[in-house]
Every structure is written in structure tokens, then in C-alpha cells.
Amino acid sequence: MNNNLHLVLGGAGAIGGAVINELKKRKVLVKAVERSKKVEGIETVTADLSDLIQTKKAIQGASYVYLCAGLPYRSDIWLKSWPKIMKNVIQACTEHRARLIFFDNVYMYGPPPLPIPFDEMSSQNPLTKKGKARKETADLLLAAHNAGKVKALIGRSADFYGPYAVNSSFYIKFLENIQKDKAPQVLGKPGIKHTYAYTEDNARALVNLALDDSTYGEVWHLPTGNPITIDEVATIFNKNLGKDFKVSYMSRILLKILSIFISPLREVGEVLYQFDAPYVMSWEKFKKKFPDFKVTPYNEGIEKMIQSFKSGFTGKSNL
């Protein structure tokens, strides 16, 4: 075991937890940082990343910092808090000479419709508030790297699923409904192809990037499964659970009415373009860099996801 400390910000989340497990497998020193939760089985540092002093203290001594934290799914919070958190983490990593690995999403690409597939070079002119927040945040990190302040890279994920992933579209109103013996409900349209990433694949890929000196200063799309429709996803869930549910597609009229009363649905409205047309992310760049990387098949990943929620885990999504 080497003596480099790997620090996971947001270690209690589905991605942070998967990164921690991957680092443990590689037998490196690892700690978690959380605002209030304790990550089971690992030393956890308590810190609010929106507070610079707390962030600096938490990151002290780390060689690698993985920013895997999440925020409530609200545009106002993202616009205010993501840039602030990124600035704090950059400053802390700069002072402590730690490398920064940012787990990002793909909301900054636009305007829609996106190319099929879209890649790291696709246009970044987002029309949504959440997309603008993520673009500003990622740009801050790339600018800091290019200025020589911090050695950093960005790993961008498609919509993810996996064990304990309560914020996954495979869980919210999907597995969540099936567990209540109700039909899974989605906002998309039938027959639309989408790419999804398995949390443990994301974690392996992110650590591969972190440990390779040649990957820094760049954006990398993390591995996904092949494009798949939500009806095909439902077939896999039904097979694993011995059910025969058909997917219920929420009409735009119903969504508009419910959005008046249910604030999380108002937040989803601006990103419906991701489900109204094929939303296919290319990870060819990563594949060329790591040609031996194996993606977990959907049926295997979904089975593990189901088992995690059967084990008594209870979580609350940010939606």
C-alpha cells in the first residue's frame, strides 16, 4: 500500500460509495468527507463544502480528492452552490497540493437536440439553468488546471444506476413503484434510446483516470452500456422480480398540472429534452485510452441494484 491519501467528498452517496469501494479493492488509503452522515466502515471527516475553512481542513493531507458530492435537484441551489463549492475545493486542493477528480454530469451540452452520439467536443451552449450551473462549475476547474493552480480532470457520467442509487431514474417512480406493486412511471416517450452508466463502472473508470498522469487537464466521458429504451429496461426489472408491469408514460398535460403542486416535477421540466429524443453519449475517447475496460451488462447491474434495495436499505432521493 502506498501512503497517498485518497479523499472522497460525498462518500455517502451512490457514486462516492462506489469510489470508496473501488479504492479499498486497490488497497489505497481512503477517507470520506460528508456534511453530516457517517460512512460505514471508513473514517469520515465532517465538513460543509460551502465553507472554505471547513473544506481546507477536510482536504489537508490528501493527495487525491474525488468531488462526488451531490446537491438537491433545484436550479436555484445549483446556480448558487455548485460554483461556490468548486471554488472552495479548488483553493483547498491548491494549498494542499492535492489532485482533483471531478465527477460531473452531461447537462452542459446543448442546445438540444444533441448529436447522436454526443461526445466531449459537442457544443456547450445549454438552455437550462442546471446546464448553465454545471458548465460554469466545470469551466472553473478547467481554468484552474490551465492556470497551473491545481492538477485536475473531469469524468462525466450519463444517467447512472446501481446499488443504493436513490437518485437514479431506474429507482424514482420505477423500482420504487414496482416495490409497491405498481407500474413504473416515467416522463419520457416510448421507444427513445438512452445510454445509462452503472455506478461501479463509473467508480472503476474514475479511479483509472485518477491514477494515470496523462489524463489530467481533460474531460472524459465515463463508460456506458449500449443505448436502450426504457421498455427494455422494464423487461429486465420484470424478469429479475418475477413481475409483468408495463411502463406508464406521464403525459405532458398531466406533468404540467402536477407541476403546479409538486415542486420536484417543475425542476424536471427543463431537462425533458433528454427523454424526448435519443440521448446517446459516446465514450470512445475513454475506450481508446483503456481498451480493456469491461462494462457491466444491464441485466447484471440491475440485479445488483435490486438486491441492494431488498437488503433493507432505505434512502431518500433529492427529487
Buried (B, 14 or more C-beta within 10 A) or exposed (E): EEEBBBBBBBBBBBBBBBBBBBBBEEEBBBBBBBBEEEBEEBEBBBBBBBBBEBBBBBBBEBBBBBBBBBBEBBBEBBBBBBBBBBBBBBBBBBEBEBBBBBBBBBBBBBEBEBEEBBBBEBEBEBEBBBBBBBBBBBBBBBEBBEEEBBBBBBBBBBBBBBBBBBBBBBBBBBBBBBEEEEBBBBBBBEEBBBBBBBBBBBBBBBBBBBBEEEBBEBBBBBBBBEBBBBBEBBBBBBEBBEEEBEBEBBEEEEBEEEBEEEEBBBBBEBBBBBBBBBBBBBBEBBBEBBEEBEBBEBEEBBBBBBEBBEEEEEBEBBB
